[in-house]
Amino acid sequence: MNSPESQNTFKPKQALAPSPTLYDELVGNGMEELAKATIAEIAAIPRDAIVHDNGCGTGAASAAVVAAVADPTAPLKITGTDINDDALDIYRKRASEERWPASAQHVDAARLTFDNETFTHSINNALLFVLPNDGIDAVKEVHRTLKPGGVALFNTWVFTPSLGPVQIASKATRPPGTPELRQGLDKWSRAEFLRTVLEQGGFLKDNVDIVERDVYITTPSALKRLATIVWSFIGGTSSVGWLKEDEESWERAVGIVMEELKKTPGFQETHDGRCVLKFVVNIVTAKK
Ligand SMILES: C[S@@+](CC[C@H](N)C(=O)[O-])C[C@H]1O[C@@H](n2cnc3c(N)ncnc32)[C@H](O)[C@@H]1O
């Protein structure tokens, strides 16, 4: 992917095109493990909960909610919203195949179309850090649409094992002075920054709890495929995007990403050749 702030449209021929399916391959069961770890921070979700899965993507958090309630007769209601129609299509297909009590709508998190005090729970799985204005507009909307006493859950990465390897590959294969990849995400690892976002979004300081947790994810891909997807997704996200030289140095960069991924804390290859990666996350529970 090229950086959104870069005008450069060049992309190496080897770079895999981003799509919701490729994203799912990159994150493996990660989004679902993240959602499970996040939901585990609150008391059991009641059978009659009215849940908003905000920025639902292909439905990882909704799947975790359905699994947590584990009662097909429950009057549970889930509304998934996102701005990516491809992801929403996949969400709807899963919801229908897996019989979730869920529907999905195209809605921008910064301009929710729901009435005040609609939901008992709002799950924002891996969402805040992809939004403009540090997600504050979206947090305001979450606060507005939660019922009094309702609970909102958010999470952010403290440690992402793929980021260091791509930064090392970028430094090793690109000319000196090339801008660093993914600057600006570091702030999301700080609980205090996260707290200010929640407070600016309308949640009271005493109603916001933040804890740090380890989340292990298993990717469906073998190491080389994983490194190729990681480099394709993140390699072009500096302020200058992809460089012409990246086509020539593609294999070397992917090789470096492979070697560096193996060195990350908690990394394992399973007996059937998949990869296990350890992430560290901040989990926020905010009550209205
Ligand atoms: C990292 S993904 C997480 C997806 C999903 N929550 C999950 O657990 O798999 C971020 C999601 O936020 C969505 N998104 C980005 N900007 C958005 C916006 N302004 N409003 C709603 N969704 C948005 C993206 O389309 C993407 O599906």
The ligand as a MOL file (V3000), in Angstrom:
LIG
                    3D

  0  0  0     0  0            999 V3000
M  V30 BEGIN CTAB
M  V30 COUNTS 27 29 0 0 0
M  V30 BEGIN ATOM
M  V30 1 C -8.0140 -2.6030 11.3810 0
M  V30 2 S -9.5700 -2.8160 10.6550 0 CHG=1
M  V30 3 C -10.4560 -3.6340 11.9560 0
M  V30 4 C -11.7210 -4.2520 11.4480 0
M  V30 5 C -12.5810 -4.9930 12.4580 0
M  V30 6 N -12.9580 -4.1700 13.5910 0
M  V30 7 C -11.9580 -6.2790 12.9310 0
M  V30 8 O -11.9700 -6.5270 14.1340 0
M  V30 9 O -11.4910 -7.0640 12.0870 0 CHG=-1
M  V30 10 C -10.2400 -1.1820 10.6740 0
M  V30 11 C -11.6070 -1.0620 10.0480 0
M  V30 12 O -12.0510 0.2690 10.1990 0
M  V30 13 C -12.7830 0.6130 9.0350 0
M  V30 14 N -12.8460 2.0760 8.9570 0
M  V30 15 C -11.8820 2.9480 8.6000 0
M  V30 16 N -12.3350 4.2110 8.6610 0
M  V30 17 C -13.6350 4.1380 9.0850 0
M  V30 18 C -14.6540 5.1010 9.3260 0
M  V30 19 N -14.4170 6.4010 9.1810 0
M  V30 20 N -15.8400 4.6590 9.7260 0
M  V30 21 C -16.0940 3.3440 9.8980 0
M  V30 22 N -15.1690 2.3850 9.6750 0
M  V30 23 C -13.9590 2.7710 9.2660 0
M  V30 24 C -11.9920 -0.0330 7.9190 0
M  V30 25 O -12.7620 -0.1340 6.7430 0
M  V30 26 C -11.6530 -1.3660 8.5670 0
M  V30 27 O -12.6530 -2.3160 8.3090 0
M  V30 END ATOM
M  V30 BEGIN BOND
M  V30 1 1 1 2
M  V30 2 1 2 3
M  V30 3 1 2 10
M  V30 4 1 3 4
M  V30 5 1 4 5
M  V30 6 1 5 6
M  V30 7 1 5 7
M  V30 8 2 7 8
M  V30 9 1 7 9
M  V30 10 1 10 11
M  V30 11 1 11 12
M  V30 12 1 11 26
M  V30 13 1 12 13
M  V30 14 1 13 14
M  V30 15 1 13 24
M  V30 16 1 14 15
M  V30 17 1 14 23
M  V30 18 2 15 16
M  V30 19 1 16 17
M  V30 20 1 17 18
M  V30 21 2 17 23
M  V30 22 1 18 19
M  V30 23 2 18 20
M  V30 24 1 20 21
M  V30 25 2 21 22
M  V30 26 1 22 23
M  V30 27 1 24 25
M  V30 28 1 24 26
M  V30 29 1 26 27
M  V30 END BOND
M  V30 END CTAB
M  END
